[in-house]
Amino acid sequence: MLGNRLKKRYKHLKKWAKRSDISCFRLYEKDIPEFPLIVDWYDGDVVVWIKKRKRDETEEQENDFKALCLQEIKSAFDLSDDKIHVKERRRQRDDGKRSQYERVSEVSVIKNIQEQGLQFEVNLSDYLDTGLFLDHRIARTEVRKKAKGKRVLNLFAYTGAFSSYAMDGEAEHVTTVDMSRTYVEWSKRNIILNNFDDSTKTDFIVADCLKWLREAQSSSLKFDLVICDPPTFSNSKKMEESSFSIDRDHPYLLNDISKIMNKGGELMFSNNSRNFSLETDLLEKYFEIEPWSHKSISEDFRNEKIHQSWWLTKK
């Protein structure tokens, strides 16, 4: 059942992927209730997240189900074991000891993949995510369209894919900010991979984005285009605040961003909090607001709640 579904989806999506000039896409997301998996295709490799079916499953039952799933995936694509990379998606804990960015392995299965004329380094083995959020592909394309001649700020930048797209769109300058030195270095490698390593046009900053935003307000920094895709929740020891919640804190965050934007500047704001509700009454003081989620979910994502997004234009 699972194998047949995967074959059918791949047959459909590979034609779409070729037309879209991409080599990585989501193949399967809990399509069949009996198989609560997520399966992503990475140019000949498969990344799979196997979810729990029942709370009262024994360890033996879990292992048997995992073995069945992996056998179905191997058979569907005729893949060897080293081409299948299994992830365990854990719930983030309030003590900060578990994060989607934490390192979970030292295997280092790293490859460069192609997306819409650009290349990106992905790590298929060592983190809960690979280094490229496939669901933001359309948003990256939109940033490239809007970037020409703009001063661009990429906040909570992760591995900087938006920064590479902005440079490809002929941005005047791109500033990339993330709290993790690991991911800032990864962002640099992606920029170099795409031959945009001009130090006069790019800045890479390791900093708590919230603190950096407040400090930037007292400088002459102004931006025309901002990308902000923050975590749902964080209480990292590197943060000045005790914690950050996108549901609670987004009005303050977006207000701080508005203070370093030029009039008419645009902000792409996105998050994946399931219960998120944008505080439009507070934000309409600063921004014209355009809901964009209905435009930003691509063909390969059947889950229409994978993220929410807006374009905000500074008044």
Phi and psi in degrees as GROMACS dihedral restraints (atoms count N, CA, C in turn):
[ dihedral_restraints ]
;  ai    aj    ak    al  type     phi  dphi    fc
    3     4     5     6     1   -66.2    20    10
    4     5     6     7     1   -45.7    20    10
    6     7     8     9     1   -59.1    20    10
    7     8     9    10     1   -43.9    20    10
    9    10    11    12     1   -64.1    20    10
   10    11    12    13     1   -40.6    20    10
   12    13    14    15     1   -62.7    20    10
   13    14    15    16     1   -43.2    20    10
   15    16    17    18     1   -62.5    20    10
   16    17    18    19     1   -43.7    20    10
   18    19    20    21     1   -60.4    20    10
   19    20    21    22     1   -43.5    20    10
   21    22    23    24     1   -65.3    20    10
   22    23    24    25     1   -44.7    20    10
   24    25    26    27     1   -64.6    20    10
   25    26    27    28     1   -41.5    20    10
   27    28    29    30     1   -64.1    20    10
   28    29    30    31     1   -41.9    20    10
   30    31    32    33     1   -60.2    20    10
   31    32    33    34     1   -40.0    20    10
   33    34    35    36     1   -71.8    20    10
   34    35    36    37     1   -47.7    20    10
   36    37    38    39     1   -76.5    20    10
   37    38    39    40     1   -27.7    20    10
   39    40    41    42     1   -65.2    20    10
   40    41    42    43     1   -32.8    20    10
   42    43    44    45     1   -69.0    20    10
   43    44    45    46     1   -44.1    20    10
   45    46    47    48     1   -62.3    20    10
   46    47    48    49     1   -41.8    20    10
   48    49    50    51     1   -63.1    20    10
   49    50    51    52     1   -39.6    20    10
   51    52    53    54     1   -64.8    20    10
   52    53    54    55     1   -43.1    20    10
   54    55    56    57     1   -64.3    20    10
   55    56    57    58     1   -34.1    20    10
   57    58    59    60     1   -86.6    20    10
   58    59    60    61     1    -3.7    20    10
   60    61    62    63     1    61.1    20    10
   61    62    63    64     1    48.2    20    10
   63    64    65    66     1  -130.3    20    10
   64    65    66    67     1   154.6    20    10
   66    67    68    69     1  -117.3    20    10
   67    68    69    70     1    -1.9    20    10
   69    70    71    72     1  -133.2    20    10
   70    71    72    73     1   138.2    20    10
   72    73    74    75     1  -162.5    20    10
   73    74    75    76     1   163.8    20    10
   75    76    77    78     1   -82.6    20    10
   76    77    78    79     1   126.2    20    10
   78    79    80    81     1   -91.8    20    10
   79    80    81    82     1   -37.0    20    10
   81    82    83    84     1  -156.9    20    10
   82    83    84    85     1   134.2    20    10
   84    85    86    87     1  -142.2    20    10
   85    86    87    88     1    91.5    20    10
   87    88    89    90     1    54.2    20    10
   88    89    90    91     1    35.2    20    10
   90    91    92    93     1   -61.7    20    10
   91    92    93    94     1   -38.6    20    10
   93    94    95    96     1  -108.4    20    10
   94    95    96    97     1   121.5    20    10
   96    97    98    99     1   -53.9    20    10
   97    98    99   100     1   -33.5    20    10
   99   100   101   102     1   -72.6    20    10
  100   101   102   103     1   -14.1    20    10
  102   103   104   105     1  -125.7    20    10
  103   104   105   106     1    81.2    20    10
  105   106   107   108     1   -79.3    20    10
  106   107   108   109     1    75.1    20    10
  108   109   110   111     1  -119.2    20    10
  109   110   111   112     1   161.8    20    10
  111   112   113   114     1  -123.3    20    10
  112   113   114   115     1   130.7    20    10
  114   115   116   117     1  -129.5    20    10
  115   116   117   118     1   122.7    20    10
  117   118   119   120     1  -114.7    20    10
  118   119   120   121     1   140.9    20    10
  120   121   122   123     1   -98.3    20    10
  121   122   123   124     1   124.2    20    10
  123   124   125   126     1  -121.4    20    10
  124   125   126   127     1    72.9    20    10
  126   127   128   129     1    49.2    20    10
  127   128   129   130     1    54.0    20    10
  129   130   131   132     1   102.7    20    10
  130   131   132   133     1   -12.8    20    10
  132   133   134   135     1  -110.7    20    10
  133   134   135   136     1   155.0    20    10
  135   136   137   138     1  -121.1    20    10
  136   137   138   139     1   131.7    20    10
  138   139   140   141     1  -110.4    20    10
  139   140   141   142     1   127.5    20    10
  141   142   143   144     1  -130.5    20    10
  142   143   144   145     1   133.9    20    10
  144   145   146   147     1  -108.8    20    10
  145   146   147   148     1   120.8    20    10
  147   148   149   150     1  -103.1    20    10
  148   149   150   151     1   117.7    20    10
  150   151   152   153     1   -89.9    20    10
  151   152   153   154     1   159.8    20    10
  153   154   155   156     1   -68.0    20    10
  154   155   156   157     1   140.1    20    10
  156   157   158   159     1   -88.0    20    10
  157   158   159   160     1   -44.0    20    10
  159   160   161   162     1  -139.0    20    10
  160   161   162   163     1   150.5    20    10
  162   163   164   165     1   -68.9    20    10
  163   164   165   166     1   -30.3    20    10
  165   166   167   168     1   -95.5    20    10
  166   167   168   169     1    15.5    20    10
  168   169   170   171     1   -66.3    20    10
  169   170   171   172     1   140.4    20    10
  171   172   173   174     1   -78.2    20    10
  172   173   174   175     1   163.7    20    10
  174   175   176   177     1   -61.6    20    10
  175   176   177   178     1   -36.6    20    10
  177   178   179   180     1   -64.2    20    10
  178   179   180   181     1   -41.7    20    10
  180   181   182   183     1   -65.5    20    10
  181   182   183   184     1   -40.1    20    10
  183   184   185   186     1   -61.1    20    10
  184   185   186   187     1   -45.3    20    10
  186   187   188   189     1   -65.4    20    10
  187   188   189   190     1   -38.6    20    10
  189   190   191   192     1   -64.8    20    10
  190   191   192   193     1   -41.6    20    10
  192   193   194   195     1   -66.1    20    10
  193   194   195   196     1   -42.6    20    10
  195   196   197   198     1   -59.4    20    10
  196   197   198   199     1   -45.5    20    10
  198   199   200   201     1   -61.6    20    10
  199   200   201   202     1   -40.6    20    10
  201   202   203   204     1   -62.7    20    10
  202   203   204   205     1   -46.1    20    10
  204   205   206   207     1   -60.9    20    10
  205   206   207   208     1   -46.4    20    10
  207   208   209   210     1   -65.1    20    10
  208   209   210   211     1   -36.2    20    10
  210   211   212   213     1   -66.1    20    10
  211   212   213   214     1   -40.2    20    10
  213   214   215   216     1   -63.0    20    10
  214   215   216   217     1   -42.2    20    10
  216   217   218   219     1   -65.8    20    10
  217   218   219   220     1   -44.5    20    10
  219   220   221   222     1   -60.4    20    10
  220   221   222   223     1   -43.2    20    10
  222   223   224   225     1   -68.7    20    10
  223   224   225   226     1   -38.2    20    10
  225   226   227   228     1   -62.5    20    10
  226   227   228   229     1   -36.2    20    10
  228   229   230   231     1  -117.1    20    10
  229   230   231   232     1     2.7    20    10
  231   232   233   234     1    54.2    20    10
  232   233   234   235     1    51.0    20    10
  234   235   236   237     1  -101.4    20    10
  235   236   237   238     1   148.7    20    10
  237   238   239   240     1   -82.7    20    10
  238   239   240   241     1   164.3    20    10
  240   241   242   243     1   -57.3    20    10
  241   242   243   244     1   -35.9    20    10
  243   244   245   246     1   -73.5    20    10
  244   245   246   247     1    -4.7    20    10
  246   247   248   249     1   -99.7    20    10
  247   248   249   250     1     1.8    20    10
  249   250   251   252     1  -116.8    20    10
  250   251   252   253     1   124.7    20    10
  252   253   254   255     1  -122.2    20    10
  253   254   255   256     1   112.6    20    10
  255   256   257   258     1   -95.1    20    10
  256   257   258   259     1   130.9    20    10
  258   259   260   261     1  -114.2    20    10
  259   260   261   262     1   154.1    20    10
  261   262   263   264     1  -119.8    20    10
  262   263   264   265     1   107.9    20    10
  264   265   266   267     1   -81.2    20    10
  265   266   267   268     1   113.2    20    10
  267   268   269   270     1  -104.0    20    10
  268   269   270   271     1   151.8    20    10
  270   271   272   273     1   -73.4    20    10
  271   272   273   274     1   135.4    20    10
  273   274   275   276     1   -69.7    20    10
  274   275   276   277     1   134.2    20    10
  276   277   278   279     1   -95.3    20    10
  277   278   279   280     1   155.1    20    10
  279   280   281   282     1   -70.0    20    10
  280   281   282   283     1   -16.1    20    10
  282   283   284   285     1   -83.5    20    10
  283   284   285   286     1     1.3    20    10
  285   286   287   288     1    76.6    20    10
  286   287   288   289     1     7.9    20    10
  288   289   290   291     1   -86.5    20    10
  289   290   291   292     1    -0.7    20    10
  291   292   293   294     1  -137.0    20    10
  292   293   294   295     1   128.9    20    10
  294   295   296   297     1  -143.0    20    10
  295   296   297   298     1   152.2    20    10
  297   298   299   300     1   -64.5    20    10
  298   299   300   301     1   -17.0    20    10
  300   301   302   303     1   -98.9    20    10
  301   302   303   304     1    -1.8    20    10
  303   304   305   306     1   -69.6    20    10
  304   305   306   307     1   149.8    20    10
  306   307   308   309     1   -80.3    20    10
  307   308   309   310     1   130.0    20    10
  309   310   311   312     1  -117.9    20    10
  310   311   312   313     1    -3.1    20    10
  312   313   314   315     1  -156.7    20    10
  313   314   315   316     1   165.1    20    10
  315   316   317   318     1  -124.3    20    10
  316   317   318   319     1    25.1    20    10
  318   319   320   321     1   -73.6    20    10
  319   320   321   322     1   -37.1    20    10
  321   322   323   324     1    59.7    20    10
  322   323   324   325     1    59.7    20    10
  324   325   326   327     1   -87.1    20    10
  325   326   327   328     1    95.5    20    10
  327   328   329   330     1  -114.4    20    10
  328   329   330   331     1   135.7    20    10
  330   331   332   333     1  -146.0    20    10
  331   332   333   334     1   158.7    20    10
  333   334   335   336     1   -99.0    20    10
  334   335   336   337     1   128.4    20    10
  336   337   338   339     1  -116.1    20    10
  337   338   339   340     1   162.3    20    10
  339   340   341   342     1  -109.0    20    10
  340   341   342   343     1   137.5    20    10
  342   343   344   345     1  -145.7    20    10
  343   344   345   346     1   112.3    20    10
  345   346   347   348     1    49.9    20    10
  346   347   348   349     1    48.8    20    10
  348   349   350   351     1    87.1    20    10
  349   350   351   352     1    -4.2    20    10
  351   352   353   354     1  -116.6    20    10
  352   353   354   355     1   164.1    20    10
  354   355   356   357     1  -120.3    20    10
  355   356   357   358     1   147.1    20    10
  357   358   359   360     1  -140.5    20    10
  358   359   360   361     1   141.5    20    10
  360   361   362   363     1   -82.3    20    10
  361   362   363   364     1   127.3    20    10
  363   364   365   366     1  -121.5    20    10
  364   365   366   367     1   148.0    20    10
  366   367   368   369     1  -114.9    20    10
  367   368   369   370     1   109.7    20    10
  369   370   371   372     1   -84.8    20    10
  370   371   372   373     1    -6.8    20    10
  372   373   374   375     1  -122.0    20    10
  373   374   375   376     1   -31.5    20    10
  375   376   377   378     1   -97.6    20    10
  376   377   378   379     1   -10.8    20    10
  378   379   380   381     1  -131.9    20    10
  379   380   381   382     1   165.8    20    10
  381   382   383   384     1   -68.2    20    10
  382   383   384   385     1   -26.6    20    10
  384   385   386   387     1  -118.2    20    10
  385   386   387   388     1   164.2    20    10
  387   388   389   390     1   -91.3    20    10
  388   389   390   391     1   -14.5    20    10
  390   391   392   393     1   109.3    20    10
  391   392   393   394     1    -3.4    20    10
  393   394   395   396     1  -143.4    20    10
  394   395   396   397     1   115.3    20    10
  396   397   398   399     1   -82.0    20    10
  397   398   399   400     1   106.9    20    10
  399   400   401   402     1   -65.4    20    10
  400   401   402   403     1   -26.4    20    10
  402   403   404   405     1   -73.4    20    10
  403   404   405   406     1   -11.1    20    10
  405   406   407   408     1   -99.6    20    10
  406   407   408   409     1    18.6    20    10
  408   409   410   411     1   -61.0    20    10
  409   410   411   412     1   -45.3    20    10
  411   412   413   414     1   -66.9    20    10
  412   413   414   415     1   -39.3    20    10
  414   415   416   417     1   -63.8    20    10
  415   416   417   418     1   -38.9    20    10
  417   418   419   420     1   -61.9    20    10
  418   419   420   421     1   -41.1    20    10
  420   421   422   423     1   -63.0    20    10
  421   422   423   424     1   -39.6    20    10
  423   424   425   426     1   -66.4    20    10
  424   425   426   427     1   -39.1    20    10
  426   427   428   429     1   -61.6    20    10
  427   428   429   430     1   -41.8    20    10
  429   430   431   432     1   -60.2    20    10
  430   431   432   433     1   -40.9    20    10
  432   433   434   435     1   -63.6    20    10
  433   434   435   436     1   -35.7    20    10
  435   436   437   438     1   -91.1    20    10
  436   437   438   439     1    -8.1    20    10
  438   439   440   441     1   -81.1    20    10
  439   440   441   442     1   -18.6    20    10
  441   442   443   444     1   -56.1    20    10
  442   443   444   445     1   124.4    20    10
  444   445   446   447     1    72.5    20    10
  445   446   447   448     1     6.9    20    10
  447   448   449   450     1   -97.4    20    10
  448   449   450   451     1   153.8    20    10
  450   451   452   453     1   -91.9    20    10
  451   452   453   454     1   118.9    20    10
  453   454   455   456     1  -112.9    20    10
  454   455   456   457     1   138.9    20    10
  456   457   458   459     1  -120.9    20    10
  457   458   459   460     1   125.2    20    10
  459   460   461   462     1  -112.2    20    10
  460   461   462   463     1   102.9    20    10
  462   463   464   465     1   -94.8    20    10
  463   464   465   466     1   150.7    20    10
  465   466   467   468     1    50.6    20    10
  466   467   468   469     1    50.3    20    10
  468   469   470   471     1   -74.0    20    10
  469   470   471   472     1   -14.8    20    10
  471   472   473   474     1    55.4    20    10
  472   473   474   475     1  -121.5    20    10
  474   475   476   477     1   -98.2    20    10
  475   476   477   478     1    14.7    20    10
  477   478   479   480     1    75.6    20    10
  478   479   480   481     1    23.6    20    10
  480   481   482   483     1   -60.2    20    10
  481   482   483   484     1   -40.2    20    10
  483   484   485   486     1   -61.5    20    10
  484   485   486   487     1   -34.2    20    10
  486   487   488   489     1   -64.6    20    10
  487   488   489   490     1   -42.8    20    10
  489   490   491   492     1   -64.6    20    10
  490   491   492   493     1   -40.6    20    10
  492   493   494   495     1   -63.5    20    10
  493   494   495   496     1   -40.8    20    10
  495   496   497   498     1   -63.7    20    10
  496   497   498   499     1   -41.6    20    10
  498   499   500   501     1   -63.5    20    10
  499   500   501   502     1   -38.8    20    10
  501   502   503   504     1   -66.5    20    10
  502   503   504   505     1   -25.9    20    10
  504   505   506   507     1   -85.2    20    10
  505   506   507   508     1    11.5    20    10
  507   508   509   510     1    67.7    20    10
  508   509   510   511     1    42.5    20    10
  510   511   512   513     1   -62.1    20    10
  511   512   513   514     1   148.4    20    10
  513   514   515   516     1   -68.9    20    10
  514   515   516   517     1   -39.9    20    10
  516   517   518   519     1  -159.7    20    10
  517   518   519   520     1   143.4    20    10
  519   520   521   522     1  -127.6    20    10
  520   521   522   523     1   126.1    20    10
  522   523   524   525     1  -109.3    20    10
  523   524   525   526     1   125.8    20    10
  525   526   527   528     1  -114.2    20    10
  526   527   528   529     1   123.0    20    10
  528   529   530   531     1  -127.1    20    10
  529   530   531   532     1   128.6    20    10
  531   532   533   534     1  -152.0    20    10
  532   533   534   535     1   153.1    20    10
  534   535   536   537     1   -76.1    20    10
  535   536   537   538     1   -21.5    20    10
  537   538   539   540     1   -94.8    20    10
  538   539   540   541     1   122.2    20    10
  540   541   542   543     1   -62.7    20    10
  541   542   543   544     1   -35.9    20    10
  543   544   545   546     1   -56.7    20    10
  544   545   546   547     1   -45.6    20    10
  546   547   548   549     1   -79.1    20    10
  547   548   549   550     1   -29.2    20    10
  549   550   551   552     1   -65.8    20    10
  550   551   552   553     1   -41.3    20    10
  552   553   554   555     1   -64.6    20    10
  553   554   555   556     1   -36.8    20    10
  555   556   557   558     1   -64.0    20    10
  556   557   558   559     1   -41.3    20    10
  558   559   560   561     1   -59.1    20    10
  559   560   561   562     1   -41.8    20    10
  561   562   563   564     1   -61.3    20    10
  562   563   564   565     1   -42.4    20    10
  564   565   566   567     1   -63.6    20    10
  565   566   567   568     1   -38.1    20    10
  567   568   569   570     1   -65.8    20    10
  568   569   570   571     1   -39.4    20    10
  570   571   572   573     1   -62.0    20    10
  571   572   573   574     1   -45.7    20    10
  573   574   575   576     1   -63.7    20    10
  574   575   576   577     1   -40.6    20    10
  576   577   578   579     1   -57.9    20    10
  577   578   579   580     1   -30.8    20    10
  579   580   581   582     1  -100.3    20    10
  580   581   582   583     1    13.1    20    10
  582   583   584   585     1    62.2    20    10
  583   584   585   586     1    36.8    20    10
  585   586   587   588     1  -113.1    20    10
  586   587   588   589     1    25.9    20    10
  588   589   590   591     1   -84.1    20    10
  589   590   591   592     1    55.4    20    10
  591   592   593   594     1   -96.3    20    10
  592   593   594   595     1   109.6    20    10
  594   595   596   597     1   -64.6    20    10
  595   596   597   598     1   -17.6    20    10
  597   598   599   600     1   -80.6    20    10
  598   599   600   601     1   -12.3    20    10
  600   601   602   603     1  -113.9    20    10
  601   602   603   604     1    -4.2    20    10
  603   604   605   606     1  -135.9    20    10
  604   605   606   607     1   140.2    20    10
  606   607   608   609     1  -124.9    20    10
  607   608   609   610     1   140.5    20    10
  609   610   611   612     1  -124.3    20    10
  610   611   612   613     1   123.6    20    10
  612   613   614   615     1  -127.4    20    10
  613   614   615   616     1   125.8    20    10
  615   616   617   618     1   -93.3    20    10
  616   617   618   619     1   109.5    20    10
  618   619   620   621     1  -165.1    20    10
  619   620   621   622     1   155.1    20    10
  621   622   623   624     1   -65.9    20    10
  622   623   624   625     1   115.9    20    10
  624   625   626   627     1   -59.5    20    10
  625   626   627   628     1   -35.7    20    10
  627   628   629   630     1   -65.6    20    10
  628   629   630   631     1   -45.5    20    10
  630   631   632   633     1   -67.5    20    10
  631   632   633   634     1   -42.0    20    10
  633   634   635   636     1   -60.6    20    10
  634   635   636   637     1   -40.0    20    10
  636   637   638   639     1   -61.6    20    10
  637   638   639   640     1   -42.8    20    10
  639   640   641   642     1   -66.0    20    10
  640   641   642   643     1   -40.0    20    10
  642   643   644   645     1   -69.2    20    10
  643   644   645   646     1   -34.5    20    10
  645   646   647   648     1   -66.2    20    10
  646   647   648   649     1   -24.2    20    10
  648   649   650   651     1   -65.0    20    10
  649   650   651   652     1   -24.9    20    10
  651   652   653   654     1   -91.1    20    10
  652   653   654   655     1     3.9    20    10
  654   655   656   657     1  -105.3    20    10
  655   656   657   658     1  -175.7    20    10
  657   658   659   660     1   -92.9    20    10
  658   659   660   661     1     7.3    20    10
  660   661   662   663     1   -64.1    20    10
  661   662   663   664     1   129.5    20    10
  663   664   665   666     1  -140.2    20    10
  664   665   666   667     1   142.0    20    10
  666   667   668   669     1  -125.6    20    10
  667   668   669   670     1   149.7    20    10
  669   670   671   672     1   -98.4    20    10
  670   671   672   673     1   -24.0    20    10
  672   673   674   675     1  -144.4    20    10
  673   674   675   676     1   126.1    20    10
  675   676   677   678     1  -127.5    20    10
  676   677   678   679     1   136.7    20    10
  678   679   680   681     1  -111.6    20    10
  679   680   681   682     1   126.2    20    10
  681   682   683   684     1  -135.5    20    10
  682   683   684   685     1   104.2    20    10
  684   685   686   687     1  -126.1    20    10
  685   686   687   688     1    77.0    20    10
  687   688   689   690     1   -80.6    20    10
  688   689   690   691     1   166.1    20    10
  690   691   692   693     1   -68.0    20    10
  691   692   693   694     1   157.5    20    10
  693   694   695   696     1   -66.8    20    10
  694   695   696   697     1   -39.4    20    10
  696   697   698   699     1  -151.1    20    10
  697   698   699   700     1   144.3    20    10
  699   700   701   702     1  -153.2    20    10
  700   701   702   703     1   139.2    20    10
  702   703   704   705     1  -138.0    20    10
  703   704   705   706     1    41.2    20    10
  705   706   707   708     1   -58.7    20    10
  706   707   708   709     1   144.9    20    10
  708   709   710   711     1   -63.4    20    10
  709   710   711   712     1   -19.8    20    10
  711   712   713   714     1   -76.1    20    10
  712   713   714   715     1   -14.3    20    10
  714   715   716   717     1   -82.5    20    10
  715   716   717   718     1   146.0    20    10
  717   718   719   720     1   -72.8    20    10
  718   719   720   721     1   -41.2    20    10
  720   721   722   723     1   -74.5    20    10
  721   722   723   724     1   159.4    20    10
  723   724   725   726     1   -69.8    20    10
  724   725   726   727     1   -31.6    20    10
  726   727   728   729     1  -162.2    20    10
  727   728   729   730     1   163.5    20    10
  729   730   731   732     1  -133.3    20    10
  730   731   732   733     1   129.6    20    10
  732   733   734   735     1  -126.6    20    10
  733   734   735   736     1   123.6    20    10
  735   736   737   738     1   -65.0    20    10
  736   737   738   739     1   -35.6    20    10
  738   739   740   741     1   -60.9    20    10
  739   740   741   742     1   -43.1    20    10
  741   742   743   744     1   -84.8    20    10
  742   743   744   745     1   -39.5    20    10
  744   745   746   747     1  -103.6    20    10
  745   746   747   748     1    -2.0    20    10
  747   748   749   750     1   -62.9    20    10
  748   749   750   751     1   -32.2    20    10
  750   751   752   753     1   -62.1    20    10
  751   752   753   754     1   -38.6    20    10
  753   754   755   756     1   -69.8    20    10
  754   755   756   757     1   -41.1    20    10
  756   757   758   759     1   -60.6    20    10
  757   758   759   760     1   -49.9    20    10
  759   760   761   762     1   -69.9    20    10
  760   761   762   763     1   -32.4    20    10
  762   763   764   765     1   -62.8    20    10
  763   764   765   766     1   -44.7    20    10
  765   766   767   768     1   -61.7    20    10
  766   767   768   769     1   -39.6    20    10
  768   769   770   771     1   -63.9    20    10
  769   770   771   772     1   -41.0    20    10
  771   772   773   774     1   -59.0    20    10
  772   773   774   775     1   -29.1    20    10
  774   775   776   777     1   -73.3    20    10
  775   776   777   778     1   -15.3    20    10
  777   778   779   780     1  -114.4    20    10
  778   779   780   781     1    20.0    20    10
  780   781   782   783     1  -106.8    20    10
  781   782   783   784     1   144.0    20    10
  783   784   785   786     1   -72.0    20    10
  784   785   786   787     1   153.5    20    10
  786   787   788   789     1   -58.6    20    10
  787   788   789   790     1   136.1    20    10
  789   790   791   792     1    82.2    20    10
  790   791   792   793     1    -3.3    20    10
  792   793   794   795     1   -65.9    20    10
  793   794   795   796     1   154.6    20    10
  795   796   797   798     1  -116.4    20    10
  796   797   798   799     1   143.3    20    10
  798   799   800   801     1  -125.8    20    10
  799   800   801   802     1   121.7    20    10
  801   802   803   804     1   -92.5    20    10
  802   803   804   805     1   111.1    20    10
  804   805   806   807     1  -112.9    20    10
  805   806   807   808     1   130.8    20    10
  807   808   809   810     1  -146.7    20    10
  808   809   810   811     1   153.4    20    10
  810   811   812   813     1  -160.2    20    10
  811   812   813   814     1   167.9    20    10
  813   814   815   816     1  -121.1    20    10
  814   815   816   817     1    28.5    20    10
  816   817   818   819     1   -70.8    20    10
  817   818   819   820     1   127.2    20    10
  819   820   821   822     1   -65.7    20    10
  820   821   822   823     1   -30.9    20    10
  822   823   824   825     1  -106.6    20    10
  823   824   825   826     1    19.0    20    10
  825   826   827   828     1   -70.1    20    10
  826   827   828   829     1   140.2    20    10
  828   829   830   831     1  -137.1    20    10
  829   830   831   832     1   120.1    20    10
  831   832   833   834     1   -70.5    20    10
  832   833   834   835     1   130.4    20    10
  834   835   836   837     1   -80.9    20    10
  835   836   837   838     1    75.9    20    10
  837   838   839   840     1   -63.7    20    10
  838   839   840   841     1   -35.7    20    10
  840   841   842   843     1   -60.2    20    10
  841   842   843   844     1   -37.3    20    10
  843   844   845   846     1   -77.0    20    10
  844   845   846   847     1   -37.6    20    10
  846   847   848   849     1   -82.2    20    10
  847   848   849   850     1   -21.3    20    10
  849   850   851   852     1   -66.7    20    10
  850   851   852   853     1   -11.2    20    10
  852   853   854   855     1   -67.1    20    10
  853   854   855   856     1   -30.9    20    10
  855   856   857   858     1  -109.7    20    10
  856   857   858   859     1   -27.4    20    10
  858   859   860   861     1  -132.6    20    10
  859   860   861   862     1   149.0    20    10
  861   862   863   864     1   -83.7    20    10
  862   863   864   865     1   134.1    20    10
  864   865   866   867     1  -115.7    20    10
  865   866   867   868     1   125.0    20    10
  867   868   869   870     1  -120.3    20    10
  868   869   870   871     1   108.2    20    10
  870   871   872   873     1   -59.6    20    10
  871   872   873   874     1   139.4    20    10
  873   874   875   876     1  -135.2    20    10
  874   875   876   877     1    -0.1    20    10
  876   877   878   879     1   -58.4    20    10
  877   878   879   880     1   -36.6    20    10
  879   880   881   882     1   -67.4    20    10
  880   881   882   883     1   -16.9    20    10
  882   883   884   885     1  -100.7    20    10
  883   884   885   886     1   -15.0    20    10
  885   886   887   888     1  -100.0    20    10
  886   887   888   889     1    -2.1    20    10
  888   889   890   891     1   -96.1    20    10
  889   890   891   892     1   122.3    20    10
  891   892   893   894     1   -90.9    20    10
  892   893   894   895     1   174.1    20    10
  894   895   896   897     1   -53.0    20    10
  895   896   897   898     1   -36.2    20    10
  897   898   899   900     1   -82.0    20    10
  898   899   900   901     1    -8.6    20    10
  900   901   902   903     1  -104.2    20    10
  901   902   903   904     1   109.9    20    10
  903   904   905   906     1   -81.7    20    10
  904   905   906   907     1   -22.2    20    10
  906   907   908   909     1   -82.4    20    10
  907   908   909   910     1   103.2    20    10
  909   910   911   912     1   -75.3    20    10
  910   911   912   913     1    -4.9    20    10
  912   913   914   915     1  -105.9    20    10
  913   914   915   916     1    19.6    20    10
  915   916   917   918     1   -60.6    20    10
  916   917   918   919     1   -31.9    20    10
  918   919   920   921     1  -159.4    20    10
  919   920   921   922     1   166.8    20    10
  921   922   923   924     1  -119.7    20    10
  922   923   924   925     1   145.5    20    10
  924   925   926   927     1  -146.8    20    10
  925   926   927   928     1   155.1    20    10
  927   928   929   930     1  -143.4    20    10
  928   929   930   931     1   153.2    20    10
  930   931   932   933     1  -107.1    20    10
  931   932   933   934     1   125.3    20    10
  933   934   935   936     1  -115.2    20    10
  934   935   936   937     1   127.2    20    10
  936   937   938   939     1  -110.1    20    10
  937   938   939   940     1   125.9    20    10
  939   940   941   942     1   -68.1    20    10
  940   941   942   943     1   130.9    20    10
